[in-house]
Amino acid sequence: MKRVQGLVAAILWAAASYPSASRADDCATIVRALSATAEAPALSQYITMPGRGERLMSVILGDTAYMAVAGTGGWQKLPRGQVEAAARRAAADALYSDCKRLGVGSINGVPATAYEYRLASRSNMFPPGQATVWIGPDGLVLKQESKGASLRYEYRDVTAPVP
C-alpha cells in the first residue's frame, strides 16, 4: 500500500528545482498545476496502461482519499492528510527540467495547454523520464502521459468508490 500511496502522492503533488532558467516559467506552470490538482476539493484519477485498459485509481473527496488496491480490486480509505504527507516527501525529491510549452488542444472537449518536461528523483526513488501534462483553463491537470502510463483527471460529479 505504501507503494500505491507514494505513486499517487508523486502524481498528485509537486515541487521543483529549476536547473535551466530559460525553462523556469514553464516548469513553474507545471508545478502550480500539479499542486492545484493535489489541493482540489474533489477529483477522480484514472490510469491507463498498455494492454490493461483504463481503471479508476484514486478518488479524493474533502478530507478522505480512496486508493485502488492493486490485484485485489478493493479500495483502501485513508485520511487525505496521510496522502498529502507522502506527497510532500515525494515532492521534495522531485527535480523538474527541460520544461516547454507544446501548444493548445483539448482533452474531452475542454481546452488544454500541453507541456513536456523531464522528471528525475534526487534520491533515485524513481527512474528519470519524460512526461507530458495537459493543463485546463482553471489551472488543473486534465491528463498526464509518460512511458507506460496515462493518467486522466475528473473534477465534477466525484463520488466515493463502492468497496
Secondary structure, DSSP 4 states (H G I P E B T S, - for coil): -HHHHHHHHHHH------S-GGGHHHHHHHHHHHHHHHH-SEEEEEEEETTTEEEEEEEEETTEEEEE-TTT--EEEEEHHHHHHHHHHHHHHEEEEEEEEEEEEEETTEEEEEEEEEEEETT-SS--EEEEEEE-TTS-EEEEEETTEEEEEE-SS--PPP-
